Amino acid sequence: MSAKSDTRLFNGLMVIALALILVGGFLAYMVQTGGGDIKVRDLRFVGHDGKLVSALLYVPKGVDKKHPAPGIVATHGYINSRETQDGFAIEFARRGYVVLAPDQSGHGYSDPPAFANAFGGADSLPYLHSLDIVDKDNIGLEGHSMGGWASIIAAAMYPQQYQSIVITSSSPGTYGAPEGTPNFPRNAALIYSTYDEFSQLMWGIPVPGDIVKTDKLKKFFGTTETVEVGKLYGSIEEGTARKLFQPPLIHPRTHFCTESIGNAVEWVQATLKGGKDIPPSDQTWYWKEFGTLIAMIGMVLMLFPLGKYLLGTEFFEELNEAPAERKALSGWGWWVAVVITLILPVLFYMKSWDFLDKGILKPSAFWPQQITNVLIFWAVAVGVSTLILLLLWHFISNKKAGATMANYGLTWQDGIKWVKIGKSFLLAFIVVFFAHLTLAISDWLFLTDYRFWVFAIKPLDFFHFLMALAYVIPFAFYMIIASMLLHGQLCRNGNRGNEVSWKDMVINVVIMIGGYILYFIYQYVPLFAGGSLAVTTRWSPLYSIVLFQFVPIFTIVALVSTYFYRKTGHVYVGAFLNAMLVSWIVVAGQATHYAF
């Protein structure tokens, strides 16, 4: 491809990327505001302990202090954020309910630590109850997973401030939430899917579909017989109503499914007065998710033409170098290395979670996020192990073939070039800065982030930015080693200068995410067959769900690493850019556990 054609291609790619960001953000805005009929406000209010609580408030058109409307607190689960409940919030608001979607304590933009103030439930219900635009006699609670516990605790703390509750993928009597009885909480619906990974924790039974037989659920529903799905127990008028919904979903899909959201809508329409009579099946929320997905794709696409433009400037042009001669594995050796690359990170990932119980990964002021600590421990462990294997291969075999560290993109033929490494870091920072700027503008214009299902890219506030600076160091180490592996030992194609091959990109994506896909097959097939997860340790349900995010993250990592390696001939630009992206994405989306 000629330089002129290449420039036109990347100019077009930049236009497409920016268009996707704008169109996706506008679509998401129109859906979450109901075409302008719902005002969405970004709130900060002070809780009873002086901590700031972040929330989104959805106010339907025509609602004011003279015309109050019923209200609902919609609370997300662990390591999620207020936007995770947007499906419920949008559908409730479309039906005339004022909706408060808070960030739990230590999540999103709410002050840490996580788990404080009854997971945030201690403050959200009284705040909604205090608003003069809310009908105080018609307030409901909806909470997913840990948000269900927050809702149940709030119901116990403020029994006169709510009328009904929807417990989604959660349970009473768990992690500080009071036990459920036929009379508490008032008018409760339970949405518990048939493939929920946390059935042992929540209901004390390994097969989630069997919760209908548990004494815990029978006690909650006031019956001695197996609980029937869809049957109304008790009385709405007396506040003892109960209903079980069992959609065929896994735990994180219950906040991302028309069936479960429809179940919640059906219940609040039956138990709260004043909402609009829009059928539960009439839903639009998924178009908002489609919009934020489009915008996210646009941001990722933008990384490549922006990087190319910077490499074309006088300051960065010395980074434009062709990769050194290929000195990689071939034949069966390549396949053996790929198998090791697929399996090793998964095994280390599963083992890393065991260290949570040993106090080694305890949150601190420097690294304050417990699960992010697990991830950097994993990243360093995989990086060190991979480096050892690479060095063994190099010194035992590949060095004899004339290979040097320059063939792996780590050095130059005449050694380390610190100025070029510094410029690589600066180029990566500029690219990430402008990517973040698009998100900040989207958040300002449309009050939306970039997300799809459990994967979200949120804007960094200053507090999270400082945290990301600390976490970027171990992630950078891992990314450098992973790049050496991909473009040194496992490089498939010969010397093509700076030309980027889509085949290279696809192969590297498969190498980076293939092991996680295999894990999901192994882990979830028994669950979908009517049993439980294949691995049933204490942490396996949580780490399986966290692992879902690895698929999009490492797809981006593989694409970025491959492109910038081909353009610069070295691992640094791609590795630094990926380390910054991953630190940003993970830190902004994780819970903060250290009490500053």
Helices and strands as residue ranges (DSSP letters): H 3-32, E 38-46, E 52-60, E 69-75, G 82-85, H 86-94, E 98-102, H 116-119, H 121-130, E 134-144, H 146-157, E 164-168, E 188-191, H 199-203, G 208-213, H 215-221, E 242-245, G 251-255, H 258-271, H 285-311, G 317-319, H 331-352, G 353-358, H 370-396, G 398-401, G 405-408, H 418-446, E 450-452, E 455-457, H 462-484, I 485-489, H 502-528, H 540-547, H 550-568, H 572-589
